[in-house]
Structure formats: C-alpha cells, structure tokens
Amino acid sequence: MKVHEYQARQLLSEAGVPVPPGHVVENPTDAVAAYNAIGGRAVVKAQVFAGGRGKAGFVKLCNSADEVKAAATFMLGNRMVSPQTGPQGVPVKKLLLASAVDIESEYYAAVVVDRAKRRPVLMVSREGGVEIELVAHRNPEAIVKRWLHPHLGLLDFQCAQLVAALGFSDKQQAKAAEKVIRGLVKVFYQYDCSLAEINPLVRTKSGEILAIDAKMNFDDNALFRHPRLREMFDPTEENPNELRAKEHNLSYIALDGNIGCLVNGAGLAMATMDIIKLHGGDPANFLDVGGSVTAEGAIEAFRIILADPKVKGVLVNIFGGIAKCDTIAEALIKAAKEVGFNVPVVVRLEGTNVDRARQLLKEAAIPQLIPASDLTDAAKKVCAKVA
C-alpha cells in the first residue's frame, strides 16, 4: 500500500523528523486560503502516486496568492504526464501547499527491504534530489548502505557512520541529521514499511536540516496491525480493476498490452506472459486466479480482464490440480453466456479431468472459445488473433 507525500510527512513529523508546515487542499480557493495562512514563499505540489512531478510542471514555487491560484488551477485541471505515468497521465485531486525553504544542499535517505539479504538496508547519499535511480546507476559509490539487524534495528555506530557519510561536520547539524535518520528508521519498523524514503533531505542556508519530500510503501500483509494506515488508503489513486480483483482474492496487475491473461499460479502466469512476448504479443495484465479458483472467481476474472478496452484477445492457461479442468471449462462456458466474449479466447487446459474439460468445450460450440493443444500452440494462436 502507498500513501501520499503529505501523509508520509505527517508520519515522519510524529517520529521527530523536522518537516516544513503544510496544508492539503482540493480546489484553488482553498489553496489561496492555505497560502495566506503560510505567508511568504510557498511550494504547490501535486499529490499523486507517481514521480517526476517537478519536470512535469506539477511542483511550483509561488511568491503570491495569484501565483498559487494559477498553479492550483493548472494542476487540478490537467493530467500529470511523466515517465512514471505513461502517456495517458494521471489526474490530480489533491495538492500540498508547504512553506518554501532556501536550500543549500540536498541529500537522500531511505530504508528499504533487501530481499537478497533478508533484512532492511538504510541508504544515504550526498546526491539527493531528482533521479536518485540515475545516481545509483552512474555512481553507485555515492550511495552508502548499512544493513539493519531485524530485531536490534539501527545501531549507534551505524548511525554515526551514515551521518559522517552525509558530510555533516558541524555538531549541531550532525545531531539534527542523526535525529532524521533515527526517525526514519522508527517509522519503517513501527508501520511495517517496505520503503521509507526522504528525497530530498535538505540543509537550508540558515543551517536547518529538513525533510521536504517523502515516500512510503507498506506491507499489505501487515495492514491488519495498522488501522490508521488503512484509513489513509486512497482508492482514487489505484487502478479500479486491481481494487476489484482484491475484493475477489484475485492477483491482478494491469499492463500496457492487448492480450489478457487468466492463469492459475504466479509462476505459470509469468511463464505465460513470457511466451506471449516470445511469439510477438504483448500481455495486457498479470492475473493469477490461484490454485483453488472457483467458477465464480473465474467469471469475475473475465469481467475484470474484459473491462480493459485495450484487450483484443485472451489466453486462458490453467493447470488443473485442486481446481479441476472440467470446473474451469464449465466456468468458461458460463462466463461466455453471462459476460459475453467479444474477443477471441484461446484456452489451454492441462491436468486433472482435462479430457472431460475438452469435451465440455467442444460440446458448447462457442465460436470465441478456441482450444489449444499446449502452451506454445496457445501463444501462437492468441498472438495471431490480435495481430
């Protein structure tokens, strides 16, 4: 689960991290009122789950109420397009107005789960700001890492090493940087984060150390422990089909292609997408209906897949085990009647009761249901249908 920047800033502030004051607004009138409350220079920032806001024109430094009103009107009236959103962009429904600061230097600090080492890793860099991914690629030595003990967390000597790596020699600033790092780690552990990031962490011209932007992701499996985080969830920032899939215990991720995939098992789903690409196609989604999929679940999966207007064909790849092939075949026939197939649906079934399943599909004689002998045959057929 993700939260907005203003929510991440709030969590950091509660953990003792210094954050400039700000207000969340949803219309230009409230933006002007918030600016008048802040006074002086202010920054207007679109609140969306995508990066690249500054280069897209959705972070504006403003010196007057008129400038704030113009920035808010533009951002709330246009979709933000950046490399992370794709050409279609995303709508902006909320803005953060925060006090502007005079930046002298920018830094980076983050805690993320290192799955290879099975523990959190705390990273800092003197090259903070935009495009930290390019820094990691171009100059990996610029990012200093310390791995945290799963139970003991951040140790004193590690914190001292990271503060030194950031280059804070002034005692007061070093102490402030230590407070930021400890607060960031506290939030990471307290809320079961998979990512807690401050970018940039800044030193102002007056010597203050402030977190002026933050990003946080949380482990969905731990949300039952954090009712407050569940209240922060913003469904308007999520793909509606992905939300719908969660309600029916389906694992669905929308992609940019035109071949829908309905598969049971995550590994089989990955292999299905790979073989579609191998034969010149482009998957429209990852959809794992699970090993014990029911007929109702399969029908709902078809509704979700076919709700995507980009889908021009569907590949059903089921290995029958707990979910028997004949059960899936019956679900396909029922879905054809209830949902209606307006695109070709290529079906590859293998496993328990596969012969009966094939016979059921043959007897149903539904033109849009196209049987395949194996996975390669299925991939070739569906790619040919959408070509």
Secondary structure, 3 states (H helix, E strand, C coil): CECCHHHHHHHHHHCCCCCCCEEEECCHHHHHHHHHHHCCCEEEEECCCCCCHHHHCCEEEECCHHHHHHHHHHHHHCCECCCCCCCCCECCCCEEEEECCCEEEEEEEEEEEECCCCEEEEEEECCCCCCHHHHHHHCHHHEEEEECECCCECCHHHHHHHHHHCCCCCHHHHHHHHHHHHHHHHHHHHCCEEEEEEEEEEEECCCCEEECCEEEEECHHHHHHCHHHHHHCCHHHCCHHHHHHHHCCCEEEECCCCEEEEECCHHHHHHHHHHHHHCCCCECEEEECCCCCCHHHHHHHHHHHHCCCCCCEEEEEEEECCCCHHHHHHHHHHHHHHCCCCCCEEEEEEECCHHHHHHHHHHHCCCCEEECCCHHHHHHHHHHHHC
